Amino acid sequence: MAGTLRWNGVFRAQRPLHVRRWLNRARHDAHFHDFIEVTVIVAGRGRHRTAAGSEELSRGDAVVLVPGAWHEYLDGDGFCGFDCCFRPELLQRELAWVHEEALLSARLRGQPAPQLPQRIRLEPALLDMLAPLLEAVRDLPRVAEPIPEAAPAASGRKAILLGVLALVLGGLADGLARGAEPAPAQAPQPAVALAALAERGQALLAADLTRDWSLPALAQQLGTSPSYLSRAFRTVVGRAPMAHAAHCRMEHAATLLAQTRQPVAAIAAQVGILDPSYFARLFRAHIGVQPVAYRRRFQS
């Protein structure tokens, strides 16, 4: 059964960013986080697997893991990288600027655009700058641990860590923008307004996975038109609102299958699907395997 890495269990110090460097990760068993992890590969190659499938990573690749998503590494060869770990709460405070970057904001919430790969390619010049910075700050929390959080040095340390994290996220935003397919010509829409509408829509859908939403009903609840709501979701999330609702149901079902021993039918009911056969077909369409086979991966 896949374990969960919890912020308070992994990191004793309350810092905005924790950086870990790893070498020769030939295999790292499937696990979940309750924090956001951005991994930057600086050497070697290996395979990375998530619910969306597996792909090869090499120098210059970066991946984003959000709370509740599982991943594992396979078949590493001289694999080396940095894990940049931070809490989602930063996205509402110090990192609120990311919501102006539609693709980055969606990725950090776990909704990558389907036309983009899971891995994000960083510019070589940026990687050359980031690698020594990440190496320098990875020991900063440990070295500075005796400093009280209220001391002036603590504020300076926090600013340094947030600055490095901003560079990492800026590189991700640039890589996502370069990897995106050209969008059809259309009247420009304020990025902040679209992101805010899509975020409100996602919150409504996630609040009750059993509710049988329709696009008009969701748009009415949000005080907008179905066409504008669809545009916001496709721009920010990368999929239509109702497709996103199905995606959320299957992602939650995948988590329950991996982390609990509840019957498949009970899990299906918890995500609003009362027909187990239909649930199995929908789960396979989204995740790629039948629910029982998916559970077997983690609980065998």
Buried (B, 14 or more C-beta within 10 A) or exposed (E): EBEBBEBEEEBEEEBBBBBBBBEEBEEBEBBBBBBBBBBBBBEBBBBBBBBBEBBEBBBBBBBBBBBBBBBBBBEBEBBBBBBBBBBBEBBEEBBEBBBEBBBBBBBBBBBBBEEBBBBBBBBEEBBEBBBEBBEEBBEBBEEBEEEEEEEEEBEEBBEBBBEBBBBBBBBBBBBBEEBBEEEEEEEEBEBEEBBBBBBBBBEBBBEEBEEEBEBEEBBEEBEBEBEBBBBBBBBBBBBBBBBBBBBBBBBBBBBBBBBEEBEBBEBBBBBBBEEBEEBBEBBBEBBEBBBEEBBEBBEE
